[in-house]
Amino acid sequence: MAELTRDEVLDRFRRSEKLERVDLRGIDLSKAALPSAALARADLEGANLEGANLRGAVLKNSNLREAHLVGADLREGNLECADLEEANLERANLAGANLLRANLEGANLANATLAGARLGFAQLGMANLTGADLRDAILVHAELPEAHLGNVKAAGADLTGANLRGATLTGGDFSRAQLADAQLVEARAAGAKLGGAVLRKADLARADFSKADLGNADLRQAQLGATIFQGATLTGAKIAGVVGGGASLGDLQVAWVDASPEGNGSARVTDGEITALLSGSRPVAGSARERPAGDRRYFGRGDILRNATLEFMPGAKVEIDSVFENCSIVLGEGAVVVVGKSGVLADCQISGAGDITVHGQFFERERPGIVGARALLVTGHGALDASVQQAAMPTQFAFERGCRLRLKVMKASNGEPRTAAKGA
């Protein structure tokens, strides 16, 4: 039960007193005027805040589980790391709010306003965002598995690296949205507007884009596999390096697609060639990822591979959730290796101009353990103990907070240490 009454809360607010860490569970603050209130780490579980004015309020790390926030004004509020699991935010106004790493699992955000809101790394699994306004919102690496985004307004939204597996995007407007590296496996996007959207390297396996508008969308190096494009519009789409095949293309609405690796329109493809390219019956000519269809490898949990040398063609995609011991991996130009959370590469070496993402663990066999990589990302779950020898083109590095590192970067010319870093 709340340790303060409604009147006591309002009185403290009028006196500009902070309400941080206060126990307000189940309190009725409906229609209360609390703009810019200091409520960091407050416990508001199950509280009634319907129609409340909380514009600019500081609710960082607060507990709002199952809170009733229908129609609440939370514009420009700070809800970073707040727990809003199963909260009711229907029609709430969160424009410009900070929801970085917030927990919104199962929350109801139907018809809510989230324009310009920051939701990077937020947890939105199974959340209801039907009809929500997400224009220009930032959802980088947000978790949205099985979320409902039907009829959302998300033009210009940034969903780079977001997890939208099994999500519903039916009828949503994602025009010009950033969806590079996003996971859209089995997503339902029939009738969605994705004109000009960036879906580079996105995984679209078994996704349904029936009658969707993908005109001028950037699909370069996207992963297809039984993807449904029946009745979809694809005129002007960039398709160089698409991976996989078996796409369903009945009644495709397309005059031409761009097969140039640079996406500059210099390699227009028309007529029956389009179907052949997207169905996987032949590779995209001139693509940096041109290779035989199906050059994708997955090493699942429970497998152990020892003392092996593996070579992958340019543009290959390799996912490792198993254990590799004393192995050498050679990557062709533009190949991608993803070490999953269950993956362990012990006493191994990776060489070649590919992209490496480590969610699991990588330990080098001998220095250098990584040679010539184009990019190296270690996520917050990852651990890496290795030396990286760069090629003439420097490796691009990215390390998320929480990862464990012991890293030495070596020059391309003589292998001398360039920088060293520990921890993250």
Residue pairs with C-beta under 8 A, 6 or more apart in sequence:
1 23
1 25
1 26
2 23
2 24
2 25
2 26
2 27
2 47
3 22
3 23
3 24
4 12
4 22
4 24
4 27
5 27
6 27
6 28
6 29
6 32
9 19
9 24
9 27
9 29
9 32
9 34
10 32
10 34
12 19
13 19
13 34
13 37
18 38
19 37
19 38
19 39
19 42
20 38
20 39
20 40
20 41
20 42
21 40
21 41
21 42
21 43
22 39
22 42
22 43
23 42
23 43
24 42
24 43
24 44
24 47
25 43
25 44
25 45
25 46
25 47
26 45
26 46
26 47
26 48
27 44
27 47
27 48
28 47
28 48
29 47
29 48
29 49
29 52
30 48
30 49
30 50
30 51
30 52
30 68
31 50
31 51
31 52
32 49
32 52
32 53
33 52
33 53
34 52
34 53
34 54
34 57
35 53
35 54
35 55
35 56
35 57
36 55
36 56
36 57
36 58
37 54
37 57
37 58
38 57
38 58
39 57
39 58
39 59
39 62
40 58
40 59
40 60
40 61
40 62
41 60
41 61
41 62
41 63
42 59
42 62
42 63
43 62
43 63
44 59
44 62
44 63
44 64
44 67
45 63
45 64
45 65
45 66
45 67
46 65
46 66
46 67
46 68
47 64
47 67
47 68
48 67
48 68
49 67
49 68
49 69
49 72
50 68
50 69
50 70
50 71
50 72
51 70
51 71
51 72
52 69
52 72
52 73
53 72
53 73
54 72
54 73
54 74
54 77
55 73
55 74
55 75
55 76
55 77
56 75
56 76
56 77
57 74
57 77
57 78
58 77
58 78
59 74
59 77
59 78
59 79
59 82
60 78
60 79
60 80
60 81
60 82
61 80
61 81
61 82
62 79
62 82
62 83
63 82
63 83
64 79
64 82
64 83
64 84
64 87
65 83
65 84
65 85
65 86
65 87
66 85
66 86
66 87
66 88
67 84
67 87
67 88
68 87
68 88
69 87
69 88
69 89
69 92
70 88
70 89
70 90
70 91
70 92
71 90
71 91
71 92
72 89
72 92
72 93
73 92
73 93
74 92
74 93
74 94
74 97
75 93
75 94
75 95
75 96
75 97
76 95
76 96
76 97
77 94
77 97
77 98
78 97
78 98
79 94
79 97
79 98
79 99
79 102
80 98
80 99
80 100
80 101
80 102
81 100
81 101
81 102
81 103
82 99
82 102
82 103
83 102
83 103
84 102
84 103
84 104
84 107
85 103
85 104
85 105
85 106
85 107
86 105
86 106
86 107
86 108
87 104
87 107
87 108
88 107
88 108
89 107
89 108
89 109
89 112
90 108
90 109
90 110
90 111
90 112
91 110
91 111
91 112
92 109
92 112
92 113
93 112
93 113
94 112
94 113
94 114
94 117
95 113
95 114
95 115
95 116
95 117
95 133
96 115
96 116
96 117
97 114
97 117
97 118
98 117
98 118
99 117
99 118
99 119
99 122
100 118
100 119
100 120
100 121
100 122
101 120
101 121
101 122
101 123
102 119
102 122
102 123
103 122
103 123
104 122
104 123
104 124
104 127
105 123
105 124
105 125
105 126
105 127
106 125
106 126
106 127
107 124
107 127
107 128
108 127
108 128
109 127
109 128
109 129
109 132
110 128
110 129
110 130
110 131
110 132
111 130
111 131
111 132
112 129
112 132
112 133
113 132
113 133
114 129
114 132
114 133
114 134
114 137
115 133
115 134
115 135
115 136
115 137
116 135
116 136
116 137
117 134
117 137
117 138
118 137
118 138
119 137
119 138
119 139
119 142
120 138
120 139
120 140
120 141
120 142
121 140
121 141
121 142
121 143
122 139
122 142
122 143
123 142
123 143
124 142
124 143
124 144
124 147
125 143
125 144
125 145
125 146
125 147
126 145
126 146
126 147
126 148
127 144
127 147
127 148
128 147
128 148
129 147
129 148
129 149
129 152
130 148
130 149
130 150
130 151
130 152
131 150
131 151
131 152
132 149
132 152
132 153
133 152
133 153
134 149
134 152
134 153
134 154
134 157
135 153
135 154
135 155
135 156
135 157
136 155
136 156
136 157
137 154
137 157
137 158
138 157
138 158
139 157
139 158
139 159
139 162
140 158
140 159
140 160
140 161
140 162
141 160
141 161
141 162
141 163
142 159
142 162
142 163
143 162
143 163
144 162
144 163
144 164
144 167
145 163
145 164
145 165
145 166
145 167
146 165
146 166
146 167
147 164
147 167
147 168
148 167
148 168
149 164
149 167
149 168
149 169
149 172
150 168
150 169
150 170
150 171
150 172
151 170
151 171
151 172
152 169
152 172
152 173
152 174
153 172
153 173
154 172
154 173
154 174
154 177
155 173
155 174
155 175
155 176
155 177
156 175
156 176
156 177
157 174
157 177
157 178
158 177
158 178
159 177
159 178
159 179
159 182
160 178
160 179
160 180
160 181
160 182
161 180
161 181
161 182
162 179
162 182
162 183
163 182
163 183
164 182
164 183
164 184
164 187
165 183
165 184
165 185
165 186
165 187
166 185
166 186
166 187
166 188
167 184
167 187
167 188
168 187
168 188
169 187
169 188
169 189
169 192
170 188
170 189
170 190
170 191
170 192
171 190
171 191
171 192
172 189
172 192
172 193
173 192
173 193
174 192
174 193
174 194
174 197
175 193
175 194
175 195
175 196
175 197
176 195
176 196
176 197
177 194
177 197
177 198
178 197
178 198
179 197
179 198
179 199
179 202
180 198
180 199
180 200
180 201
180 202
181 200
181 201
181 202
182 199
182 202
182 203
183 202
183 203
184 199
184 202
184 203
184 204
184 207
185 203
185 204
185 205
185 206
185 207
186 205
186 206
186 207
187 204
187 207
187 208
188 207
188 208
189 207
189 208
189 209
189 212
190 208
190 209
190 210
190 211
190 212
191 210
191 211
191 212
192 209
192 212
192 213
193 212
193 213
194 209
194 212
194 213
194 214
194 217
195 213
195 214
195 215
195 216
195 217
196 215
196 216
196 217
197 214
197 217
197 218
198 217
198 218
199 217
199 218
199 219
199 222
200 218
200 219
200 220
200 221
200 222
201 220
201 221
201 222
201 223
201 336
202 219
202 222
202 223
203 222
203 223
204 219
204 222
204 223
204 224
204 225
204 227
205 223
205 224
205 225
205 226
205 227
205 244
206 225
206 226
206 227
206 228
207 227
207 228
208 228
209 227
209 228
209 229
209 232
210 228
210 229
210 230
210 231
210 232
211 230
211 231
211 232
212 229
212 232
212 233
213 232
213 233
214 229
214 232
214 233
214 234
214 237
215 233
215 234
215 235
215 236
215 237
216 235
216 236
216 237
216 238
217 234
217 237
217 238
218 237
218 238
218 263
219 237
219 238
219 239
219 242
220 238
220 239
220 240
220 241
220 242
220 261
220 263
221 240
221 241
221 242
221 243
221 289
221 315
221 334
222 242
222 243
223 242
223 243
223 244
223 296
223 317
224 242
224 243
224 244
224 245
224 246
224 247
224 278
224 280
225 244
225 245
225 246
226 246
226 247
226 248
227 244
227 246
227 247
227 248
228 247
228 248
229 247
229 248
229 249
229 252
229 278
230 248
230 249
230 250
230 251
230 252
231 250
231 251
231 252
231 253
232 252
232 253
233 253
233 254
234 252
234 253
234 254
234 257
234 274
234 278
235 253
235 254
235 255
235 256
235 257
236 256
236 257
236 258
237 254
237 257
237 258
238 257
238 258
238 260
238 263
239 257
239 258
239 259
239 269
239 277
239 278
239 284
240 258
240 259
240 260
240 261
240 263
240 267
240 284
240 286
240 287
240 288
240 289
241 261
241 284
241 287
241 288
241 289
241 290
241 315
241 334
242 277
242 278
242 284
242 289
243 289
243 295
243 296
243 315
243 317
244 280
244 293
244 294
244 296
245 278
245 279
245 280
245 281
245 293
245 294
246 279
246 280
247 278
247 279
247 280
249 275
249 278
249 279
252 274
252 275
254 274
255 270
256 268
256 269
256 270
256 274
257 268
257 269
257 274
257 277
258 264
258 265
258 266
258 267
258 268
258 269
259 267
259 268
259 269
259 277
259 284
259 285
259 286
259 287
260 266
260 267
260 286
261 286
261 287
261 288
267 285
267 286
269 277
276 282
277 283
277 284
280 293
280 294
281 293
283 289
283 290
283 291
283 292
283 293
284 290
287 315
288 314
288 315
288 333
288 334
289 314
289 315
289 334
290 314
290 315
291 313
291 314
291 315
291 316
292 313
295 312
295 313
295 315
295 316
295 317
296 316
296 317
296 318
296 319
297 312
297 316
297 317
297 318
297 319
298 318
298 319
298 321
299 305
299 318
299 319
299 320
299 321
299 322
299 324
299 343
300 321
300 322
301 321
301 322
301 342
302 322
303 322
303 323
304 322
304 323
304 324
304 325
305 322
305 323
305 324
305 325
305 327
306 324
306 325
306 326
306 327
307 325
307 326
307 327
308 324
308 327
308 328
309 327
309 328
309 329
309 330
310 327
310 328
310 329
310 330
311 329
311 330
311 332
312 318
312 329
312 330
312 331
312 332
312 335
312 337
312 354
313 332
313 335
314 332
314 333
314 334
314 335
315 332
315 333
315 334
315 335
316 331
316 332
316 335
316 336
317 335
317 336
317 338
318 329
318 335
318 336
318 337
318 338
319 338
319 340
320 337
320 338
320 339
320 340
320 343
320 345
320 360
321 340
321 341
321 342
321 343
321 360
322 342
322 343
322 344
323 343
323 344
323 346
324 343
324 344
324 345
324 346
324 348
325 346
325 347
325 348
326 346
326 347
326 348
326 365
327 345
327 348
327 349
328 348
328 349
328 351
329 337
329 348
329 349
329 350
329 351
330 351
330 352
331 337
331 350
331 351
331 352
331 353
331 354
331 373
332 352
332 353
332 354
333 352
333 353
333 354
334 353
334 354
334 355
334 374
335 352
335 354
335 355
336 354
336 355
336 356
336 357
337 350
337 354
337 355
337 356
337 357
338 357
338 359
339 345
339 356
339 357
339 358
339 359
339 360
339 361
339 362
339 382
340 359
340 360
341 359
341 360
341 381
342 360
343 359
343 360
343 361
344 360
344 361
345 360
345 361
345 362
345 363
346 361
346 363
347 363
347 364
347 365
348 362
348 363
348 364
348 365
348 369
349 364
349 365
349 366
349 368
349 369
349 370
349 371
350 356
350 362
350 369
350 370
350 371
350 373
351 370
351 371
351 372
352 371
352 372
352 373
353 372
353 373
353 374
353 391
353 393
354 373
354 374
355 373
355 374
355 375
355 376
355 377
356 370
356 373
356 375
356 376
356 377
357 377
357 378
357 379
358 376
358 377
358 378
358 379
358 382
358 383
358 384
358 403
359 379
359 381
359 382
360 381
360 382
360 383
361 382
361 383
361 384
362 369
362 382
362 383
362 384
362 385
362 386
363 369
363 384
363 385
363 386
364 370
364 385
364 386
364 387
367 387
367 408
367 410
368 386
368 387
368 388
368 389
368 408
368 410
368 415
369 386
369 387
369 388
370 376
370 386
370 387
370 388
370 389
371 388
371 389
371 391
372 389
372 390
372 391
373 388
373 390
373 391
373 395
374 393
374 395
374 396
375 395
375 396
375 397
375 398
376 388
376 395
376 396
376 397
376 398
377 397
377 398
377 399
377 400
378 384
378 398
378 399
378 400
378 403
378 405
378 424
379 400
379 403
380 400
380 401
380 402
380 403
381 402
381 403
382 400
382 403
382 404
383 403
383 404
383 405
384 403
384 404
384 405
384 406
384 407
385 405
385 406
385 407
386 406
386 407
386 408
387 407
387 408
387 409
387 410
387 417
388 395
388 407
388 408
388 409
388 410
389 410
389 411
389 412
389 415
390 409
390 410
390 411
390 412
390 418
391 412
392 412
395 409
397 409
399 405
399 421
399 424
400 424
401 424
402 424
403 424
404 423
404 424
405 421
405 422
405 423
405 424
406 422
407 420
407 421
407 422
408 417
408 418
408 419
408 420
409 417
409 418
409 419
409 420
410 416
410 417
410 418
411 418
